[in-house]
Amino acid sequence: MDRKNEKSEAKGKGGNKHFQSDKPEGFLQAERILNFHLLPKTVKRRVYALKRLQLQSANIEAKFYEEVHELERKYAGLYQPNFDKRRDIVAGAVEPTDEECEWQSDREEEELAEDLQKKAALEEKQADSAGADDPRGVPEFWLTIFKRVDMLAEMLQEHDEPILKHLQDITVKFSEPGQPMSFTLEFYFEPNSYFSNTVLTKVYKMKSEPDAEDPFSFEGPEIIDCEGCKIDWHKGKDVTVRIVKKKQKHKGRGTVRTVTKEVPQESFFNFFNPEKASPDGMDVDLDFTLTTDFEIGHFFRERVIPRAVLYFTGEALEDDESYEEEDLEEGEEEDLDDEGEEEDEGDFDPTKDPPPAECKQQ
């Protein structure tokens, strides 16, 4: 259960609208401090007592999340036999029985439009006629998921696809009791011509305690760091780099030689070589990169791994899109409530006026 996400959704869907002020944040903070100090001494004394109680509550909440983590670890063991069976079916290591393949699909077929039913029947007939080429397991199961999930598709490059066809399973492991809170993503590959690793790992380290300098900002566990692994690429197969040839001319003799150089290129497999935050702080781009990395790791853990087959069929995508549309509609309604009537901007002539700039909420 992702209680932190639940909190975020509650904030977005409830009545907690943030008051927009034209005053700079520094001024507002100074104003709040001044207002507090204008309180009578006896009242301020009681407020300090309330803040101590709030700090105690934050520490209790931290303990709560630690126990949630232990509960997740316990139930991960209960889920594992199902995930192992899923892996074996996908890889073709076992063939499910007729009983295991029973599924109430009659209602789903009735919902299909007539033309789609005819198309599906034709494709099924063609597939049956090609029974001699019956594939093992579920081909390209994980690659299909990568292509269908926007967050993962953005990381995927064309040169990654042949490698991900060899991906057999993705699992998550939680840290053991007494160890610092973390979870590990494990990507299992069948033997292939690209690298010798059978499993690639990514460890996400977490913290579930109020920050000493800002304890009231605590909202649950947060990912604070991650570590990838070394990929043992076969010669000439590393898709995270490309070879660039460059001609160099000798200043004295005038001779020309060609040198080759490896330069980084975009690839999903850069996921296993994450950037590190500098002790001196980080710039906006690095902060965005790390935040995105943490979100992807969390998405694998909370959504993709537990519900892989539904992302393969696209059903989970429909659920995700429904939530996004619901959030968008509610946001639009809030904007109308805040602004009141819409202003008439006049007729728009695309031949005379440039199109209005698209406003994207960050």
C-alpha positions as CSV (number, residue, x, y, z in Angstrom):
1,M,0.0,0.0,0.0
2,D,1.5,3.3,-1.1
3,R,0.3,5.6,1.6
4,K,2.5,8.4,0.5
5,N,0.8,8.4,-2.9
6,E,-2.5,8.2,-1.2
7,K,-1.6,11.4,0.7
8,S,-0.6,13.2,-2.4
9,E,-3.9,12.2,-4.2
10,A,-5.9,13.3,-1.2
11,K,-4.2,16.7,-1.3
12,G,-5.0,17.0,-5.0
13,K,-8.5,15.8,-4.9
14,G,-9.7,17.4,-1.6
15,G,-10.4,20.9,-0.8
16,N,-6.8,21.9,0.1
17,K,-6.4,24.6,-2.5
18,H,-3.2,26.5,-2.1
19,F,-3.8,30.3,-1.8
20,Q,-2.0,32.1,-4.6
21,S,-0.3,35.2,-3.4
22,D,1.7,37.8,-5.4
23,K,4.0,38.3,-2.5
24,P,7.4,36.5,-2.7
25,E,7.9,33.4,-0.5
26,G,10.6,35.0,1.5
27,F,8.3,37.9,2.4
28,L,5.5,35.5,3.4
29,Q,7.8,33.5,5.6
30,A,9.0,36.6,7.3
31,E,5.4,37.7,7.7
32,R,4.4,34.4,9.3
33,I,7.4,34.6,11.8
34,L,6.4,38.2,12.7
35,N,2.8,37.2,13.2
36,F,3.8,34.3,15.5
37,H,6.1,36.6,17.5
38,L,3.3,39.1,18.0
39,L,1.4,36.4,19.9
40,P,1.3,36.8,23.7
41,K,4.1,35.0,25.5
42,T,1.8,32.5,27.2
43,V,0.2,31.6,23.9
44,K,3.6,31.1,22.2
45,R,4.6,28.9,25.1
46,R,1.6,26.6,24.4
47,V,2.3,26.6,20.7
48,Y,5.8,25.3,21.4
49,A,4.2,22.5,23.4
50,L,2.0,21.7,20.4
51,K,5.0,21.6,18.1
52,R,6.7,19.1,20.5
53,L,3.6,17.0,20.2
54,Q,3.7,17.3,16.4
55,L,7.3,16.1,16.4
56,Q,6.4,13.1,18.6
57,S,3.6,12.3,16.1
58,A,6.1,12.5,13.2
59,N,8.4,10.0,15.0
60,I,5.4,7.7,15.6
61,E,4.5,8.0,11.9
62,A,8.1,7.0,10.9
63,K,7.8,3.8,13.0
64,F,4.4,3.1,11.3
65,Y,6.1,3.2,7.9
66,E,8.9,0.9,9.1
67,E,6.2,-1.6,10.1
68,V,4.5,-1.2,6.8
69,H,7.8,-2.0,5.1
70,E,8.1,-5.2,7.2
71,L,4.5,-6.1,6.2
72,E,5.4,-5.6,2.6
73,R,8.4,-7.8,3.0
74,K,6.2,-10.5,4.6
75,Y,3.6,-10.5,1.9
76,A,6.3,-10.4,-0.8
77,G,7.1,-13.9,0.2
78,L,3.4,-14.9,-0.2
79,Y,3.2,-13.4,-3.6
80,Q,6.4,-15.0,-4.8
81,P,5.0,-18.4,-5.8
82,N,2.6,-16.7,-8.1
83,F,5.4,-14.6,-9.6
84,D,7.6,-17.7,-10.1
85,K,4.7,-19.4,-11.9
86,R,4.3,-16.3,-14.1
87,R,8.0,-16.3,-14.9
88,D,7.9,-20.0,-15.9
89,I,4.8,-19.6,-18.1
90,V,6.2,-16.4,-19.8
91,A,9.6,-18.2,-20.5
92,G,7.8,-21.4,-21.7
93,A,9.4,-23.5,-19.0
94,V,6.0,-24.9,-18.1
95,E,2.7,-25.2,-20.0
96,P,-0.4,-24.2,-17.9
97,T,-3.2,-26.8,-17.6
98,D,-6.6,-26.4,-19.2
99,E,-8.0,-25.7,-15.8
100,E,-5.4,-23.0,-15.2
101,C,-6.2,-21.4,-18.6
102,E,-10.0,-21.1,-17.9
103,W,-11.1,-17.4,-18.0
104,Q,-14.5,-15.8,-18.1
105,S,-14.0,-14.0,-21.4
106,D,-17.5,-14.4,-22.8
107,R,-18.5,-11.0,-21.5
108,E,-15.4,-9.4,-22.9
109,E,-16.1,-10.9,-26.3
110,E,-19.7,-9.6,-26.3
111,E,-18.4,-6.1,-25.6
112,L,-16.3,-6.2,-28.8
113,A,-17.8,-4.5,-31.8
114,E,-18.9,-6.8,-34.6
115,D,-16.1,-5.8,-37.0
116,L,-13.5,-6.3,-34.3
117,Q,-14.9,-9.7,-33.6
118,K,-14.6,-10.7,-37.2
119,K,-11.0,-9.4,-37.3
120,A,-10.1,-11.3,-34.1
121,A,-11.7,-14.5,-35.4
122,L,-9.7,-14.1,-38.7
123,E,-6.4,-13.6,-36.8
124,E,-7.2,-16.5,-34.5
125,K,-7.8,-18.7,-37.5
126,Q,-4.5,-17.6,-39.1
127,A,-2.7,-18.3,-35.8
128,D,-4.2,-21.8,-35.6
129,S,-3.1,-22.5,-39.2
130,A,0.4,-21.6,-38.2
131,G,0.4,-24.0,-35.3
132,A,3.6,-25.6,-36.5
133,D,5.4,-22.3,-35.6
134,D,3.8,-22.3,-32.1
135,P,6.1,-20.0,-30.0
136,R,7.3,-20.8,-26.5
137,G,5.7,-19.1,-23.6
138,V,4.7,-15.5,-24.2
139,P,7.1,-13.9,-26.6
140,E,8.4,-10.4,-25.9
141,F,6.3,-10.2,-22.8
142,W,8.4,-7.6,-20.9
143,L,9.4,-5.8,-24.1
144,T,5.7,-5.3,-24.9
145,I,5.2,-3.8,-21.5
146,F,8.1,-1.4,-21.9
147,K,6.7,-0.2,-25.2
148,R,3.2,0.3,-23.8
149,V,4.0,2.1,-20.6
150,D,4.9,5.7,-21.4
151,M,7.3,6.2,-18.5
152,L,9.3,3.2,-19.7
153,A,8.9,3.8,-23.5
154,E,10.7,7.2,-23.0
155,M,13.8,5.3,-21.9
156,L,13.6,2.7,-24.6
157,Q,15.8,3.0,-27.7
158,E,15.6,0.9,-30.9
159,H,19.0,-0.7,-30.1
160,D,17.6,-1.8,-26.7
161,E,14.8,-3.8,-28.1
162,P,16.8,-6.9,-29.3
163,I,18.3,-7.2,-25.8
164,L,15.0,-6.8,-23.9
165,K,13.6,-9.7,-25.9
166,H,15.8,-11.8,-23.7
167,L,14.4,-10.4,-20.5
168,Q,12.6,-13.2,-18.6
169,D,11.5,-11.6,-15.3
170,I,11.6,-8.6,-13.1
171,T,11.4,-9.0,-9.3
172,V,11.6,-6.8,-6.2
173,K,13.3,-7.7,-3.0
174,F,12.9,-5.8,0.3
175,S,15.7,-5.3,2.8
176,E,15.9,-7.8,5.7
177,P,14.9,-6.9,9.3
178,G,17.5,-4.9,11.0
179,Q,19.0,-3.6,7.8
180,P,18.5,0.0,6.5
181,M,15.3,0.3,4.5
182,S,15.7,-0.4,0.8
183,F,14.4,-2.4,-2.1
184,T,16.2,-4.1,-5.0
185,L,14.9,-4.5,-8.5
186,E,16.2,-7.6,-10.3
187,F,16.1,-8.0,-14.0
188,Y,16.7,-11.6,-15.1
189,F,18.0,-12.4,-18.6
190,E,18.4,-15.6,-20.6
191,P,21.8,-16.2,-22.1
192,N,22.4,-13.7,-24.9
193,S,25.1,-12.3,-27.2
194,Y,25.1,-8.9,-25.6
195,F,26.4,-9.4,-22.0
196,S,27.3,-12.2,-19.7
197,N,25.2,-11.2,-16.7
198,T,22.2,-13.3,-15.9
199,V,20.7,-10.7,-13.6
200,L,21.0,-6.9,-13.5
201,T,20.2,-5.1,-10.2
202,K,19.2,-1.7,-9.0
203,V,19.1,-0.9,-5.3
204,Y,17.0,2.0,-4.0
205,K,17.9,3.2,-0.5
206,M,15.2,4.7,1.6
207,K,14.8,6.8,4.7
208,S,11.8,6.8,7.0
209,E,12.6,9.3,9.7
210,P,11.9,13.0,10.1
211,D,14.8,15.3,8.9
212,A,16.6,16.8,11.8
213,E,16.6,20.3,10.2
214,D,13.0,20.1,8.9
215,P,11.1,17.4,10.8
216,F,7.7,18.7,9.9
217,S,8.3,18.0,6.2
218,F,8.1,14.3,6.9
219,E,5.4,12.6,4.8
220,G,6.6,9.0,4.8
221,P,9.5,7.0,3.4
222,E,11.5,8.6,0.7
223,I,14.2,7.3,-1.7
224,I,17.5,9.0,-0.9
225,D,20.0,7.1,-3.1
226,C,20.3,4.3,-5.6
227,E,23.0,2.0,-6.9
228,G,23.1,0.1,-10.2
229,C,25.4,-2.7,-11.2
230,K,28.3,-3.3,-13.7
231,I,27.1,-4.8,-17.0
232,D,29.7,-7.2,-18.5
233,W,29.2,-6.3,-22.1
234,H,30.6,-8.6,-24.9
235,K,33.0,-6.8,-27.2
236,G,31.3,-4.4,-29.5
237,K,27.9,-5.0,-27.9
238,D,27.6,-2.1,-25.4
239,V,24.5,-0.1,-26.5
240,T,25.2,2.7,-23.9
241,V,28.0,4.0,-26.1
242,R,28.6,4.5,-29.8
243,I,31.8,4.6,-31.8
244,V,32.8,7.9,-33.4
245,K,35.6,8.1,-36.0
246,K,37.5,11.3,-36.2
247,K,40.4,12.4,-38.5
248,Q,43.4,14.1,-37.0
249,K,46.1,15.9,-38.9
250,H,49.6,16.1,-37.6
251,K,50.7,19.7,-37.4
252,G,54.4,19.1,-38.4
253,R,54.3,16.2,-40.9
254,G,50.8,16.9,-42.3
255,T,49.9,13.2,-42.1
256,V,46.3,12.3,-41.3
257,R,45.2,9.5,-39.1
258,T,41.7,8.2,-38.1
259,V,41.0,7.7,-34.4
260,T,38.0,6.1,-32.8
261,K,36.3,7.2,-29.6
262,E,33.5,5.9,-27.5
263,V,30.8,8.5,-26.6
264,P,27.7,7.9,-24.4
265,Q,24.4,7.5,-26.1
266,E,20.8,7.1,-24.9
267,S,19.8,3.6,-23.7
268,F,17.5,2.0,-21.2
269,F,20.6,0.2,-19.8
270,N,21.9,3.6,-18.5
271,F,19.3,2.9,-15.9
272,F,21.9,0.6,-14.2
273,N,24.5,3.4,-14.1
274,P,22.6,6.2,-12.2
275,E,24.1,9.6,-11.7
276,K,25.2,10.5,-8.1
277,A,24.4,13.6,-6.2
278,S,27.4,15.7,-5.4
279,P,28.3,16.4,-1.7
280,D,28.4,20.1,-2.7
281,G,24.8,20.0,-3.9
282,M,23.3,19.5,-7.3
283,D,21.9,21.6,-10.1
284,V,18.3,21.6,-11.3
285,D,19.0,19.2,-14.2
286,L,20.6,16.6,-11.9
287,D,17.8,17.0,-9.3
288,F,15.3,16.3,-12.1
289,T,17.2,13.3,-13.3
290,L,17.4,11.7,-9.9
291,T,13.8,12.5,-9.1
292,T,12.8,10.8,-12.4
293,D,15.0,7.8,-11.6
294,F,13.4,7.4,-8.2
295,E,9.9,7.6,-9.7
296,I,10.7,4.9,-12.2
297,G,12.0,2.6,-9.5
298,H,8.9,3.2,-7.5
299,F,6.7,2.6,-10.5
300,F,8.4,-0.8,-11.2
301,R,7.9,-1.8,-7.6
302,E,4.4,-0.6,-7.1
303,R,2.8,-1.1,-10.5
304,V,4.7,-3.0,-13.2
305,I,5.9,-6.0,-11.2
306,P,2.7,-6.8,-9.3
307,R,0.4,-6.2,-12.4
308,A,2.6,-7.1,-15.3
309,V,0.0,-9.2,-17.2
310,L,-2.4,-6.2,-17.1
311,Y,0.2,-3.9,-18.6
312,F,0.9,-6.5,-21.3
313,T,-2.8,-6.7,-22.2
314,G,-3.2,-2.9,-21.8
315,E,-5.9,-3.1,-19.1
316,A,-3.7,-1.5,-16.5
317,L,-3.0,1.4,-19.0
318,E,-6.7,2.0,-19.2
319,D,-6.9,2.3,-15.4
320,D,-4.0,4.7,-15.3
321,E,-5.5,6.9,-18.1
322,S,-8.8,7.0,-16.3
323,Y,-7.1,8.3,-13.1
324,E,-5.2,10.9,-15.2
325,E,-8.4,12.1,-17.0
326,E,-10.2,12.3,-13.6
327,D,-7.4,14.4,-12.1
328,L,-7.4,16.7,-15.2
329,E,-11.1,17.2,-15.2
330,E,-11.1,18.1,-11.5
331,G,-8.2,20.5,-12.0
332,E,-10.1,22.2,-14.8
333,E,-13.2,22.6,-12.7
334,E,-11.1,24.1,-9.9
335,D,-9.6,26.6,-12.3
336,L,-13.1,27.7,-13.4
337,D,-14.2,28.0,-9.8
338,D,-11.3,30.2,-9.0
339,E,-11.5,32.4,-12.0
340,G,-15.3,32.6,-12.4
341,E,-16.4,33.4,-15.9
342,E,-14.2,32.7,-18.9
343,E,-13.0,35.8,-20.7
344,D,-13.9,36.2,-24.4
345,E,-10.6,36.4,-26.2
346,G,-12.2,37.1,-29.6
347,D,-12.0,35.1,-32.8
348,F,-8.7,33.4,-33.5
349,D,-7.5,33.5,-37.1
350,P,-4.6,31.1,-37.6
351,T,-3.5,32.9,-40.8
352,K,-3.0,36.1,-38.9
353,D,-2.4,35.3,-35.2
354,P,0.2,32.9,-33.9
355,P,-1.2,30.0,-31.9
356,P,-1.3,30.6,-28.2
357,A,1.5,29.1,-26.2
358,E,0.8,25.8,-24.6
359,C,0.7,26.0,-20.8
360,K,2.1,23.0,-19.1
361,Q,1.9,22.6,-15.3
362,Q,5.1,21.3,-13.9
